[in-house]
């Protein structure tokens, strides 16, 4: 596979994991689930769904694993390693974009505020 295709595929994986992370941590759609998880597991799951870094890792690992399963038909040991690598890259990208968006003042990126409302 050409390097350009690999880079494009990596870009799509990271972009899709960023989208999934934003949907889980900030969307109105997931607000009731975030509140429910926070109520029943405030120290673990409740914090996980409000954290773009934590959720970003799992979103990256999930998108990487799903892509391996869809395109290869199975998960190999290399696929599991890729899941961790993409998860870490996704976590870093999510943190960077979260800080960038906050610094630019584009949107309120503090979803914890919805715990009070």
Secondary structure, 3 states (H helix, E strand, C coil): CCHHHHHHHHHHHHHHHHHHHHHHHHCCCCHHHHHHHHHHCCCCHHHHCCCHHHHHHHHHHHHHHHHHHHHHCCCCHHHHHHHHHHHHHHHHHHHHHHHHHHHHCCCCCCHHHHHCC
